[in-house]
Amino acid sequence: METLEQVRPKSARRAFPELIYERFGGKTYYRKGYGEVLKNRKTPDEIMGASGLQSLLVAYLTIAVGGSLSRKLYRVLTNEPGLHLGRNENLSCDVMVFDRAVLTNEKVTTKYVDVPPKVAIEVDVKVELKAETEWAYLFRKNEALFAFGAEKVIWVLTDIQQVLVCLPGKEAEFLGWDREVLVVDEATFNVGRYLAEEGF
């Protein structure tokens, strides 16, 4: 099977550096739809944004989680904040909760954050995958976050309407998305209830 890297020569791939989504574990991950751009079926602009549902859920998570936590203890970053793990190792998540004692004022700069989040929350997989499955990518990303120092990773998976809660060294737990999900301290969210309240 032809890999994404073989679709076009390197010169063509270099033409779209903005479509690199993450680099970690020695791999480069491109935004979902990148292969269509290389085949001239879509433009970069057509694949850069999140879907309406993803955006709605990220906004909800930001408000639900951020509004429940003490600003004296935590900082909540959103809008796909970049996380610098090390040389050529960068990833992003939809929402990240940081201990304020870890993400100090001095650590908030114009560069990617280089300290671990306490909790990372993702809405769906947003990368183009050819050589591995979405599940393999998801668990590889979890391990990269845990190795960096994250304490919890939560995935909201819209296609199967499940929430996956992952803790280092423990078996991942699937929850129906109408369940109350604990993020940290008193902060929780319930995707199913929120969508029902919105009339979906």
N, C-alpha and C positions, 0 to 999 in steps of 0.2 A: 504494500500500500504506500502511496506517495505521501510523504510528510509535508506539513505546512512549509517547512524550510526549503523544500524542493520545488514548490509551486512556481517560484520565479527566482532569478538570480539575485545575489546579495545586493546589487545596486538598486533593484526595485524595492527590496525590503527596507533599505536605508532611507528610501524616500518618505517613509511614514513612521518616523521615530515616535510621534505622538500616539501611535496606536499600541505601543508597548504598555501593558498594564502593570506587570510585576516581573521582578527577577528574584528568584530565591532557589536554593537547593541546586544551584548550577544550571537552572533552566530559565528561559525567557518565555513569558506568557503574554500573548497578544489579546487585545479586546475581541470579544465575540463578534464575528462578522468580518474579521480581518482577511480571511481567505477570499471572501467575496470582493473585497477591495482590491486584492492582488489580481483577481480575474476581471477587474474593471466592471463588475456587476453593481457595485455600490461605491459611493464616495466616502472618504474618511468621516465627513460630517454626519453621514447617515448612521454610523455605528458608535459615535462618541457618547451620546446621551443614554441615560437609563430609561426604562419603560415607564409609562404612567403609573402602573401598579407598584413597581419598585420604588419610584419616587414618593408616592403616597405613603408607603409603608416606612420608608426611611424617615420621612417627616414625622410620622406618628411615633416611631421609636425614639427619635430625638426629643420630642416633647414629653412623651410618657416617662422615659428614663431620666432625662435631664431635669425635668420638673419635679422629680421625686427625691433627688439627691441633694445633699448639702453642698453648696458651692464652696464652703470652707474646707471640705474634705476631698471633693472630686472635681475633675474637669471632664466635660464631655465634648469630644471632637466629632465632627461630621463632615459631609461633602467629600467622601473618599479621602480622608487624610492619609498622607504618605507616612510610612514607617520605615526608617533606615535601620536594618539589622546589622549591616557590616558592608565591607567592600563589595560592590556590585550585587547587593542583596537589599531589595526594596519591595515592599508590598503595601497594600492599602486595604482598608475595610470601610464599610458604610458608616458605622458608628463605633467609636472607641471611648471607653471610660477609663480615665487615668486617676490614680491616687495623686492628689495635689502635691503631696510631699515628694513625689517622684517626678511629675511634670511641673517643675517649678517655673517661675517667671523667666529665669535664665535659659531654660530649655525650650521656651516658645520663641522661635526665630522664623526667618523667612525660608528655612530649609526644612526637610522632612524631620519629624520627631525621631529622636534616637534613644528613647527610653520605652520600656514595655508598658502596654496598657494592662489594666487590671482585667478588663473584659473587652473582647472584640465581638461585634455583631455584624453579620453579613446577611444581605437579602439576595439569595440566588448566586449561582456561579456565573461570572461575567467574562470568562476568558474562552478563547478558541482552543479546543483540545483535539488533537489528532492521535498522538502517541499514547495517551492515557485516558482513563474514564473520568467523568466528573467526580465520582466518589474518591478515586485515587488522588486527584488534585485537592479535593476538599480535606482529606486527612493529611496530606503532605503539608498543606498550608497550616492546619491545626498544629502539627508537630513543629513547624518553623516558629509559630507564635509561642508555643509552650517552651521551646528551647530558649527563646529570647526572654521569657519571664512572664508571659501572660498567664492568668489564673483560670480563665474561662473563655471559651469561644462558642458563640451561639449562631446557628444558621437558620434563617427563615426561608423555607423552600416552598415557593408558591405553586410549583407544578404538582406537588404531592400534598400540599396543604399540611405540612408538618414543620415542627421546630425541632432542631437537633441541638442538644445541649452537650457540650464536650468539656471534660475536665482532664488535666494531665494525669496519666496513669490509670484512668478509669474507663469503663465501657461507656460509649456514647449513649445518650438517652433520647429516644424519639418521643415527642409529645404532639398530640393533635393541636392544630393552631387555634383551637378554641379553649386551650388550657392557659392558666395563669403561669407565666414563666418568670422566675426570679432571676434578676440580673445581678444585683449586689445590694446589701443592706435591705432597705424597704422598697427599692425600685423594682417594679414588675411591669410586664406588658401582657396583653391578650389580643392577638391579631384577629382572631375570629370575632370576638365581641366588638372590636373597633370597626371592622368591616360591616358587621350587622348594623351597628349604630349609624354608619354612613349610608346604609340602604343597599348594600351589595348582597 
